[in-house]
Amino acid sequence: MTTDKIIREWFYRLPKGYAEQPYTEEELAVLDEVMAKYQTPDRKIITEEAESINITDVKKLIDEADLDADELAEVQQLIVSLGFRRTILPYLASKGIVSDAYQLGARAVRVVFDRIAHLPNVTDVIEYFKSPPDLVYDRTTGRGNIVDASGLPSETIFELMEIQPGADAGGNSTGPAEIALALLFGNVDNMQGGGDLKMEGRILEVKGKEARLGSQARGKKLLESSFIGYMFDSAINLGLITGEEYDQFMNDTDHRNIAIAIRDAHDMLVTDNDYDKNEFIAAVQKGIGSIFFEDSATTKKYLTTSTNYNDVNEIMKQMVKINIDAYMSKIKADMILLHKFRPKKPDFDFVVVNREEIESVVESGTIRLGSKKKEGSFFWHDTNPGVVLSV
């Protein structure tokens, strides 16, 4: 193994693509890995040889190499991309995209750099990075579009949206759009040490199309064993309903839907049979709170004495708000960005749900869970349905 080949591999493994004296401990550690691979013992020989490389040697090497047109094009692209390192890498670092943030370390940063450096309009993108705009969206509906917000071509956005440098330092996967959002917007940065991103200093969770705000329920939960079943048992003991009415309610397949079951239980128990309304509301609050991460405090914000329990659409919307709010509390996020991007079907629309704007975003009809039906798709066997966006 000749020293020039060792140097080339050493430089290739480094985030910058080269090294200059004085070498850092990280750079020398990478060199030691390469030397161990090729059983080359003398580090000094390699570092001295690296310092002796100059532009004349590189030109001579290219002249003497037997390269065809395609290979020369590859060399040209490599030279061009290396020339962008001093511009792109500092920008990545300013956005929190650094080796310590990922399990792959320097290789993760290289994945991001290579994708940017190979863009056909890379010089325009670098110019854009000098003063990126803020990510903006409609504060009432939460709606926005990445292409519109950035002003860059959709083809460029597509390439950036696909960048995925592997798991972060905490072992969480980096999903599509996360890196792109940090790169494209001045008020968004990569989040180191947990969470997806930071937006205006607040924790921003990024979710793709049809994502769940929680885990899907396992097995088949029976209506009889739910909080509604408990109320119906109580109503029988109080002599408010008959066993036949109990069976009829429990066997109604419509009551697999939680919102419908709550509405019809209210009609039968409270409206028709004088079941104590405060006890009914308390039971619903406790039961729904247990579904959404045992968060009874959040449930009580949205299911109150003023809620119209005869309106299945209102019950459904309140459950959507509870799911979003309780999920934010569980993951310690201040905002959630939901996007519709998929590689096979590019879509650059997104929705941002800020904790303070949950009410308006849900009431605007921008976000539903499971389906757009008025009763929604919260079922006893599937209490955390996927997100459905109307953008």
TORKOL-4160 file (C-alpha; in steps of 0.2 Angstrom, whole numbers, padded with zeros to 4 digits, m for minus):
391
<pt num="1" X="0000" Y="0000" Z="0000"/>
<pt num="2" X="0008" Y="0017" Z="m0005"/>
<pt num="3" X="0007" Y="0032" Z="0006"/>
<pt num="4" X="m0003" Y="0042" Z="m0007"/>
<pt num="5" X="m0017" Y="0029" Z="m0007"/>
<pt num="6" X="m0017" Y="0029" Z="0012"/>
<pt num="7" X="m0018" Y="0048" Z="0012"/>
<pt num="8" X="m0032" Y="0048" Z="0000"/>
<pt num="9" X="m0042" Y="0036" Z="0011"/>
<pt num="10" X="m0038" Y="0046" Z="0026"/>
<pt num="11" X="m0044" Y="0063" Z="0018"/>
<pt num="12" X="m0059" Y="0054" Z="0011"/>
<pt num="13" X="m0064" Y="0049" Z="0029"/>
<pt num="14" X="m0063" Y="0066" Z="0036"/>
<pt num="15" X="m0078" Y="0078" Z="0036"/>
<pt num="16" X="m0068" Y="0092" Z="0028"/>
<pt num="17" X="m0060" Y="0080" Z="0015"/>
<pt num="18" X="m0042" Y="0086" Z="0019"/>
<pt num="19" X="m0031" Y="0089" Z="0035"/>
<pt num="20" X="m0019" Y="0103" Z="0038"/>
<pt num="21" X="m0006" Y="0104" Z="0052"/>
<pt num="22" X="m0008" Y="0105" Z="0067"/>
<pt num="23" X="m0018" Y="0090" Z="0065"/>
<pt num="24" X="m0032" Y="0087" Z="0078"/>
<pt num="25" X="m0034" Y="0072" Z="0089"/>
<pt num="26" X="m0049" Y="0067" Z="0079"/>
<pt num="27" X="m0040" Y="0068" Z="0062"/>
<pt num="28" X="m0025" Y="0058" Z="0069"/>
<pt num="29" X="m0037" Y="0045" Z="0076"/>
<pt num="30" X="m0044" Y="0042" Z="0059"/>
<pt num="31" X="m0027" Y="0041" Z="0051"/>
<pt num="32" X="m0023" Y="0028" Z="0064"/>
<pt num="33" X="m0038" Y="0018" Z="0059"/>
<pt num="34" X="m0033" Y="0018" Z="0040"/>
<pt num="35" X="m0015" Y="0014" Z="0045"/>
<pt num="36" X="m0021" Y="m0001" Z="0055"/>
<pt num="37" X="m0031" Y="m0007" Z="0041"/>
<pt num="38" X="m0016" Y="m0007" Z="0029"/>
<pt num="39" X="m0004" Y="m0012" Z="0043"/>
<pt num="40" X="0007" Y="0004" Z="0040"/>
<pt num="41" X="0016" Y="0008" Z="0057"/>
<pt num="42" X="0024" Y="0025" Z="0054"/>
<pt num="43" X="0012" Y="0039" Z="0056"/>
<pt num="44" X="0026" Y="0052" Z="0053"/>
<pt num="45" X="0029" Y="0046" Z="0036"/>
<pt num="46" X="0011" Y="0048" Z="0031"/>
<pt num="47" X="0009" Y="0065" Z="0038"/>
<pt num="48" X="0025" Y="0072" Z="0030"/>
<pt num="49" X="0019" Y="0065" Z="0014"/>
<pt num="50" X="0002" Y="0073" Z="0016"/>
<pt num="51" X="0011" Y="0090" Z="0018"/>
<pt num="52" X="0021" Y="0088" Z="0002"/>
<pt num="53" X="0006" Y="0086" Z="m0009"/>
<pt num="54" X="0003" Y="0101" Z="m0020"/>
<pt num="55" X="m0007" Y="0107" Z="m0035"/>
<pt num="56" X="0007" Y="0102" Z="m0047"/>
<pt num="57" X="0007" Y="0084" Z="m0041"/>
<pt num="58" X="m0012" Y="0083" Z="m0043"/>
<pt num="59" X="m0012" Y="0090" Z="m0061"/>
<pt num="60" X="0002" Y="0078" Z="m0066"/>
<pt num="61" X="m0008" Y="0063" Z="m0059"/>
<pt num="62" X="m0023" Y="0068" Z="m0069"/>
<pt num="63" X="m0013" Y="0070" Z="m0085"/>
<pt num="64" X="m0004" Y="0053" Z="m0083"/>
<pt num="65" X="m0020" Y="0044" Z="m0078"/>
<pt num="66" X="m0030" Y="0035" Z="m0092"/>
<pt num="67" X="m0047" Y="0042" Z="m0089"/>
<pt num="68" X="m0062" Y="0042" Z="m0101"/>
<pt num="69" X="m0075" Y="0056" Z="m0102"/>
<pt num="70" X="m0086" Y="0049" Z="m0088"/>
<pt num="71" X="m0071" Y="0047" Z="m0076"/>
<pt num="72" X="m0065" Y="0064" Z="m0080"/>
<pt num="73" X="m0083" Y="0071" Z="m0076"/>
<pt num="74" X="m0082" Y="0062" Z="m0059"/>
<pt num="75" X="m0065" Y="0070" Z="m0055"/>
<pt num="76" X="m0072" Y="0087" Z="m0060"/>
<pt num="77" X="m0087" Y="0085" Z="m0049"/>
<pt num="78" X="m0076" Y="0079" Z="m0034"/>
<pt num="79" X="m0064" Y="0094" Z="m0037"/>
<pt num="80" X="m0079" Y="0106" Z="m0037"/>
<pt num="81" X="m0087" Y="0098" Z="m0022"/>
<pt num="82" X="m0071" Y="0099" Z="m0012"/>
<pt num="83" X="m0070" Y="0117" Z="m0016"/>
<pt num="84" X="m0087" Y="0120" Z="m0007"/>
<pt num="85" X="m0081" Y="0112" Z="0009"/>
<pt num="86" X="m0075" Y="0128" Z="0017"/>
<pt num="87" X="m0092" Y="0136" Z="0013"/>
<pt num="88" X="m0104" Y="0122" Z="0017"/>
<pt num="89" X="m0097" Y="0114" Z="0032"/>
<pt num="90" X="m0097" Y="0129" Z="0043"/>
<pt num="91" X="m0115" Y="0132" Z="0038"/>
<pt num="92" X="m0119" Y="0114" Z="0043"/>
<pt num="93" X="m0111" Y="0117" Z="0060"/>
<pt num="94" X="m0121" Y="0133" Z="0063"/>
<pt num="95" X="m0137" Y="0123" Z="0060"/>
<pt num="96" X="m0131" Y="0109" Z="0073"/>
<pt num="97" X="m0127" Y="0097" Z="0059"/>
<pt num="98" X="m0111" Y="0090" Z="0067"/>
<pt num="99" X="m0103" Y="0074" Z="0069"/>
<pt num="100" X="m0107" Y="0073" Z="0088"/>
<pt num="101" X="m0125" Y="0074" Z="0084"/>
<pt num="102" X="m0126" Y="0057" Z="0075"/>
<pt num="103" X="m0121" Y="0039" Z="0078"/>
<pt num="104" X="m0112" Y="0038" Z="0061"/>
<pt num="105" X="m0101" Y="0054" Z="0067"/>
<pt num="106" X="m0092" Y="0062" Z="0053"/>
<pt num="107" X="m0099" Y="0050" Z="0040"/>
<pt num="108" X="m0117" Y="0057" Z="0043"/>
<pt num="109" X="m0110" Y="0075" Z="0040"/>
<pt num="110" X="m0102" Y="0069" Z="0024"/>
<pt num="111" X="m0119" Y="0062" Z="0018"/>
<pt num="112" X="m0127" Y="0079" Z="0020"/>
<pt num="113" X="m0112" Y="0088" Z="0012"/>
<pt num="114" X="m0111" Y="0076" Z="m0003"/>
<pt num="115" X="m0130" Y="0078" Z="m0007"/>
<pt num="116" X="m0128" Y="0097" Z="m0006"/>
<pt num="117" X="m0112" Y="0098" Z="m0016"/>
<pt num="118" X="m0119" Y="0087" Z="m0030"/>
<pt num="119" X="m0134" Y="0098" Z="m0033"/>
<pt num="120" X="m0134" Y="0105" Z="m0051"/>
<pt num="121" X="m0138" Y="0123" Z="m0044"/>
<pt num="122" X="m0126" Y="0121" Z="m0029"/>
<pt num="123" X="m0119" Y="0139" Z="m0031"/>
<pt num="124" X="m0136" Y="0146" Z="m0030"/>
<pt num="125" X="m0140" Y="0135" Z="m0014"/>
<pt num="126" X="m0124" Y="0141" Z="m0006"/>
<pt num="127" X="m0129" Y="0159" Z="m0010"/>
<pt num="128" X="m0146" Y="0155" Z="m0002"/>
<pt num="129" X="m0138" Y="0148" Z="0014"/>
<pt num="130" X="m0130" Y="0165" Z="0017"/>
<pt num="131" X="m0147" Y="0172" Z="0022"/>
<pt num="132" X="m0160" Y="0159" Z="0023"/>
<pt num="133" X="m0178" Y="0165" Z="0026"/>
<pt num="134" X="m0189" Y="0160" Z="0041"/>
<pt num="135" X="m0201" Y="0146" Z="0040"/>
<pt num="136" X="m0218" Y="0154" Z="0040"/>
<pt num="137" X="m0236" Y="0147" Z="0040"/>
<pt num="138" X="m0253" Y="0152" Z="0043"/>
<pt num="139" X="m0255" Y="0154" Z="0062"/>
<pt num="140" X="m0274" Y="0150" Z="0062"/>
<pt num="141" X="m0274" Y="0135" Z="0051"/>
<pt num="142" X="m0256" Y="0130" Z="0053"/>
<pt num="143" X="m0254" Y="0127" Z="0034"/>
<pt num="144" X="m0239" Y="0131" Z="0024"/>
<pt num="145" X="m0228" Y="0125" Z="0009"/>
<pt num="146" X="m0210" Y="0122" Z="0009"/>
<pt num="147" X="m0207" Y="0128" Z="m0009"/>
<pt num="148" X="m0217" Y="0144" Z="m0007"/>
<pt num="149" X="m0208" Y="0147" Z="0010"/>
<pt num="150" X="m0191" Y="0145" Z="0003"/>
<pt num="151" X="m0192" Y="0151" Z="m0015"/>
<pt num="152" X="m0181" Y="0137" Z="m0021"/>
<pt num="153" X="m0185" Y="0126" Z="m0036"/>
<pt num="154" X="m0196" Y="0111" Z="m0031"/>
<pt num="155" X="m0182" Y="0099" Z="m0038"/>
<pt num="156" X="m0169" Y="0106" Z="m0026"/>
<pt num="157" X="m0181" Y="0104" Z="m0011"/>
<pt num="158" X="m0185" Y="0086" Z="m0017"/>
<pt num="159" X="m0166" Y="0082" Z="m0016"/>
<pt num="160" X="m0164" Y="0090" Z="0001"/>
<pt num="161" X="m0180" Y="0082" Z="0008"/>
<pt num="162" X="m0172" Y="0065" Z="0005"/>
<pt num="163" X="m0157" Y="0068" Z="0015"/>
<pt num="164" X="m0156" Y="0056" Z="0030"/>
<pt num="165" X="m0139" Y="0054" Z="0039"/>
<pt num="166" X="m0144" Y="0040" Z="0050"/>
<pt num="167" X="m0149" Y="0039" Z="0068"/>
<pt num="168" X="m0145" Y="0054" Z="0080"/>
<pt num="169" X="m0133" Y="0052" Z="0095"/>
<pt num="170" X="m0148" Y="0046" Z="0105"/>
<pt num="171" X="m0153" Y="0032" Z="0093"/>
<pt num="172" X="m0168" Y="0041" Z="0086"/>
<pt num="173" X="m0170" Y="0039" Z="0067"/>
<pt num="174" X="m0168" Y="0055" Z="0056"/>
<pt num="175" X="m0184" Y="0056" Z="0045"/>
<pt num="176" X="m0187" Y="0064" Z="0028"/>
<pt num="177" X="m0188" Y="0083" Z="0029"/>
<pt num="178" X="m0179" Y="0085" Z="0046"/>
<pt num="179" X="m0162" Y="0090" Z="0038"/>
<pt num="180" X="m0170" Y="0100" Z="0024"/>
<pt num="181" X="m0180" Y="0111" Z="0036"/>
<pt num="182" X="m0164" Y="0115" Z="0046"/>
<pt num="183" X="m0155" Y="0119" Z="0031"/>
<pt num="184" X="m0168" Y="0129" Z="0022"/>
<pt num="185" X="m0174" Y="0141" Z="0036"/>
<pt num="186" X="m0166" Y="0153" Z="0047"/>
<pt num="187" X="m0177" Y="0150" Z="0062"/>
<pt num="188" X="m0175" Y="0131" Z="0062"/>
<pt num="189" X="m0160" Y="0121" Z="0068"/>
<pt num="190" X="m0155" Y="0103" Z="0071"/>
<pt num="191" X="m0159" Y="0098" Z="0089"/>
<pt num="192" X="m0144" Y="0090" Z="0098"/>
<pt num="193" X="m0147" Y="0078" Z="0113"/>
<pt num="194" X="m0165" Y="0074" Z="0110"/>
<pt num="195" X="m0180" Y="0080" Z="0099"/>
<pt num="196" X="m0180" Y="0083" Z="0080"/>
<pt num="197" X="m0177" Y="0101" Z="0078"/>
<pt num="198" X="m0178" Y="0118" Z="0086"/>
<pt num="199" X="m0189" Y="0132" Z="0079"/>
<pt num="200" X="m0186" Y="0149" Z="0086"/>
<pt num="201" X="m0178" Y="0141" Z="0101"/>
<pt num="202" X="m0193" Y="0129" Z="0104"/>
<pt num="203" X="m0193" Y="0110" Z="0102"/>
<pt num="204" X="m0201" Y="0105" Z="0086"/>
<pt num="205" X="m0206" Y="0087" Z="0082"/>
<pt num="206" X="m0207" Y="0082" Z="0064"/>
<pt num="207" X="m0219" Y="0069" Z="0058"/>
<pt num="208" X="m0223" Y="0062" Z="0041"/>
<pt num="209" X="m0239" Y="0058" Z="0032"/>
<pt num="210" X="m0251" Y="0046" Z="0042"/>
<pt num="211" X="m0240" Y="0046" Z="0057"/>
<pt num="212" X="m0247" Y="0042" Z="0074"/>
<pt num="213" X="m0247" Y="0053" Z="0089"/>
<pt num="214" X="m0244" Y="0038" Z="0100"/>
<pt num="215" X="m0243" Y="0019" Z="0099"/>
<pt num="216" X="m0257" Y="0009" Z="0091"/>
<pt num="217" X="m0267" Y="m0001" Z="0103"/>
<pt num="218" X="m0264" Y="m0019" Z="0104"/>
<pt num="219" X="m0277" Y="m0032" Z="0105"/>
<pt num="220" X="m0296" Y="m0030" Z="0105"/>
<pt num="221" X="m0303" Y="m0019" Z="0119"/>
<pt num="222" X="m0320" Y="m0023" Z="0124"/>
<pt num="223" X="m0333" Y="m0009" Z="0126"/>
<pt num="224" X="m0340" Y="m0017" Z="0142"/>
<pt num="225" X="m0323" Y="m0015" Z="0150"/>
<pt num="226" X="m0321" Y="0003" Z="0146"/>
<pt num="227" X="m0327" Y="0018" Z="0156"/>
<pt num="228" X="m0343" Y="0018" Z="0147"/>
<pt num="229" X="m0346" Y="0000" Z="0152"/>
<pt num="230" X="m0342" Y="0005" Z="0170"/>
<pt num="231" X="m0356" Y="0019" Z="0169"/>
<pt num="232" X="m0368" Y="0007" Z="0161"/>
<pt num="233" X="m0365" Y="m0006" Z="0176"/>
<pt num="234" X="m0368" Y="0009" Z="0188"/>
<pt num="235" X="m0384" Y="0013" Z="0179"/>
<pt num="236" X="m0391" Y="m0005" Z="0180"/>
<pt num="237" X="m0387" Y="m0005" Z="0199"/>
<pt num="238" X="m0396" Y="0012" Z="0201"/>
<pt num="239" X="m0411" Y="0004" Z="0191"/>
<pt num="240" X="m0410" Y="0018" Z="0177"/>
<pt num="241" X="m0408" Y="0005" Z="0163"/>
<pt num="242" X="m0413" Y="m0013" Z="0160"/>
<pt num="243" X="m0402" Y="m0027" Z="0156"/>
<pt num="244" X="m0409" Y="m0028" Z="0138"/>
<pt num="245" X="m0405" Y="m0009" Z="0135"/>
<pt num="246" X="m0387" Y="m0013" Z="0142"/>
<pt num="247" X="m0385" Y="m0028" Z="0129"/>
<pt num="248" X="m0392" Y="m0018" Z="0115"/>
<pt num="249" X="m0380" Y="m0004" Z="0118"/>
<pt num="250" X="m0365" Y="m0015" Z="0120"/>
<pt num="251" X="m0369" Y="m0025" Z="0104"/>
<pt num="252" X="m0371" Y="m0010" Z="0093"/>
<pt num="253" X="m0357" Y="m0010" Z="0081"/>
<pt num="254" X="m0357" Y="0009" Z="0079"/>
<pt num="255" X="m0351" Y="0010" Z="0097"/>
<pt num="256" X="m0334" Y="0003" Z="0092"/>
<pt num="257" X="m0331" Y="0021" Z="0088"/>
<pt num="258" X="m0327" Y="0030" Z="0104"/>
<pt num="259" X="m0335" Y="0047" Z="0099"/>
<pt num="260" X="m0351" Y="0039" Z="0094"/>
<pt num="261" X="m0351" Y="0028" Z="0110"/>
<pt num="262" X="m0349" Y="0044" Z="0121"/>
<pt num="263" X="m0363" Y="0053" Z="0112"/>
<pt num="264" X="m0375" Y="0038" Z="0113"/>
<pt num="265" X="m0371" Y="0035" Z="0131"/>
<pt num="266" X="m0375" Y="0053" Z="0135"/>
<pt num="267" X="m0391" Y="0052" Z="0126"/>
<pt num="268" X="m0397" Y="0036" Z="0135"/>
<pt num="269" X="m0390" Y="0039" Z="0152"/>
<pt num="270" X="m0390" Y="0057" Z="0155"/>
<pt num="271" X="m0404" Y="0064" Z="0143"/>
<pt num="272" X="m0416" Y="0049" Z="0144"/>
<pt num="273" X="m0413" Y="0042" Z="0161"/>
<pt num="274" X="m0407" Y="0056" Z="0173"/>
<pt num="275" X="m0389" Y="0049" Z="0176"/>
<pt num="276" X="m0379" Y="0062" Z="0185"/>
<pt num="277" X="m0371" Y="0073" Z="0172"/>
<pt num="278" X="m0356" Y="0078" Z="0183"/>
<pt num="279" X="m0353" Y="0059" Z="0186"/>
<pt num="280" X="m0354" Y="0056" Z="0167"/>
<pt num="281" X="m0342" Y="0070" Z="0163"/>
<pt num="282" X="m0330" Y="0064" Z="0176"/>
<pt num="283" X="m0330" Y="0046" Z="0170"/>
<pt num="284" X="m0327" Y="0052" Z="0152"/>
<pt num="285" X="m0313" Y="0063" Z="0157"/>
<pt num="286" X="m0304" Y="0049" Z="0167"/>
<pt num="287" X="m0307" Y="0037" Z="0153"/>
<pt num="288" X="m0301" Y="0047" Z="0139"/>
<pt num="289" X="m0286" Y="0053" Z="0150"/>
<pt num="290" X="m0281" Y="0035" Z="0152"/>
<pt num="291" X="m0281" Y="0032" Z="0133"/>
<pt num="292" X="m0270" Y="0047" Z="0130"/>
<pt num="293" X="m0255" Y="0044" Z="0140"/>
<pt num="294" X="m0264" Y="0045" Z="0157"/>
<pt num="295" X="m0265" Y="0064" Z="0155"/>
<pt num="296" X="m0281" Y="0068" Z="0164"/>
<pt num="297" X="m0276" Y="0087" Z="0166"/>
<pt num="298" X="m0275" Y="0089" Z="0147"/>
<pt num="299" X="m0292" Y="0080" Z="0145"/>
<pt num="300" X="m0300" Y="0091" Z="0157"/>
<pt num="301" X="m0295" Y="0106" Z="0147"/>
<pt num="302" X="m0305" Y="0100" Z="0132"/>
<pt num="303" X="m0319" Y="0089" Z="0139"/>
<pt num="304" X="m0329" Y="0100" Z="0151"/>
<pt num="305" X="m0346" Y="0104" Z="0157"/>
<pt num="306" X="m0348" Y="0116" Z="0141"/>
<pt num="307" X="m0344" Y="0102" Z="0129"/>
<pt num="308" X="m0359" Y="0097" Z="0118"/>
<pt num="309" X="m0360" Y="0078" Z="0122"/>
<pt num="310" X="m0374" Y="0077" Z="0109"/>
<pt num="311" X="m0363" Y="0082" Z="0095"/>
<pt num="312" X="m0352" Y="0068" Z="0089"/>
<pt num="313" X="m0341" Y="0080" Z="0078"/>
<pt num="314" X="m0338" Y="0091" Z="0093"/>
<pt num="315" X="m0333" Y="0076" Z="0104"/>
<pt num="316" X="m0321" Y="0070" Z="0090"/>
<pt num="317" X="m0313" Y="0087" Z="0088"/>
<pt num="318" X="m0310" Y="0088" Z="0107"/>
<pt num="319" X="m0302" Y="0071" Z="0106"/>
<pt num="320" X="m0290" Y="0076" Z="0092"/>
<pt num="321" X="m0285" Y="0091" Z="0103"/>
<pt num="322" X="m0282" Y="0080" Z="0118"/>
<pt num="323" X="m0272" Y="0068" Z="0108"/>
<pt num="324" X="m0261" Y="0082" Z="0100"/>
<pt num="325" X="m0259" Y="0091" Z="0117"/>
<pt num="326" X="m0255" Y="0076" Z="0127"/>
<pt num="327" X="m0243" Y="0069" Z="0115"/>
<pt num="328" X="m0233" Y="0085" Z="0115"/>
<pt num="329" X="m0232" Y="0084" Z="0134"/>
<pt num="330" X="m0227" Y="0066" Z="0133"/>
<pt num="331" X="m0212" Y="0069" Z="0121"/>
<pt num="332" X="m0208" Y="0086" Z="0128"/>
<pt num="333" X="m0211" Y="0096" Z="0112"/>
<pt num="334" X="m0218" Y="0113" Z="0110"/>
<pt num="335" X="m0223" Y="0111" Z="0091"/>
<pt num="336" X="m0227" Y="0098" Z="0079"/>
<pt num="337" X="m0224" Y="0099" Z="0060"/>
<pt num="338" X="m0233" Y="0087" Z="0050"/>
<pt num="339" X="m0228" Y="0085" Z="0031"/>
<pt num="340" X="m0235" Y="0076" Z="0016"/>
<pt num="341" X="m0218" Y="0072" Z="0008"/>
<pt num="342" X="m0215" Y="0055" Z="0000"/>
<pt num="343" X="m0201" Y="0051" Z="m0012"/>
<pt num="344" X="m0213" Y="0043" Z="m0025"/>
<pt num="345" X="m0226" Y="0057" Z="m0023"/>
<pt num="346" X="m0217" Y="0073" Z="m0019"/>
<pt num="347" X="m0229" Y="0085" Z="m0009"/>
<pt num="348" X="m0222" Y="0100" Z="m0001"/>
<pt num="349" X="m0237" Y="0105" Z="0010"/>
<pt num="350" X="m0235" Y="0105" Z="0028"/>
<pt num="351" X="m0245" Y="0109" Z="0044"/>
<pt num="352" X="m0237" Y="0116" Z="0060"/>
<pt num="353" X="m0247" Y="0114" Z="0076"/>
<pt num="354" X="m0241" Y="0125" Z="0090"/>
<pt num="355" X="m0247" Y="0121" Z="0107"/>
<pt num="356" X="m0255" Y="0138" Z="0109"/>
<pt num="357" X="m0263" Y="0136" Z="0092"/>
<pt num="358" X="m0271" Y="0118" Z="0094"/>
<pt num="359" X="m0288" Y="0125" Z="0096"/>
<pt num="360" X="m0288" Y="0135" Z="0080"/>
<pt num="361" X="m0279" Y="0122" Z="0069"/>
<pt num="362" X="m0291" Y="0108" Z="0074"/>
<pt num="363" X="m0307" Y="0119" Z="0072"/>
<pt num="364" X="m0301" Y="0125" Z="0055"/>
<pt num="365" X="m0302" Y="0107" Z="0049"/>
<pt num="366" X="m0283" Y="0106" Z="0044"/>
<pt num="367" X="m0280" Y="0090" Z="0054"/>
<pt num="368" X="m0290" Y="0075" Z="0058"/>
<pt num="369" X="m0285" Y="0058" Z="0065"/>
<pt num="370" X="m0289" Y="0042" Z="0056"/>
<pt num="371" X="m0302" Y="0050" Z="0044"/>
<pt num="372" X="m0311" Y="0066" Z="0039"/>
<pt num="373" X="m0328" Y="0058" Z="0044"/>
<pt num="374" X="m0338" Y="0069" Z="0057"/>
<pt num="375" X="m0336" Y="0055" Z="0070"/>
<pt num="376" X="m0318" Y="0053" Z="0066"/>
<pt num="377" X="m0309" Y="0036" Z="0068"/>
<pt num="378" X="m0305" Y="0034" Z="0087"/>
<pt num="379" X="m0309" Y="0015" Z="0090"/>
<pt num="380" X="m0307" Y="0005" Z="0106"/>
<pt num="381" X="m0295" Y="m0006" Z="0097"/>
<pt num="382" X="m0286" Y="0008" Z="0088"/>
<pt num="383" X="m0285" Y="0023" Z="0100"/>
<pt num="384" X="m0271" Y="0032" Z="0091"/>
<pt num="385" X="m0276" Y="0033" Z="0072"/>
<pt num="386" X="m0264" Y="0041" Z="0059"/>
<pt num="387" X="m0264" Y="0059" Z="0055"/>
<pt num="388" X="m0275" Y="0065" Z="0040"/>
<pt num="389" X="m0271" Y="0083" Z="0034"/>
<pt num="390" X="m0282" Y="0094" Z="0024"/>
<pt num="391" X="m0270" Y="0107" Z="0016"/>
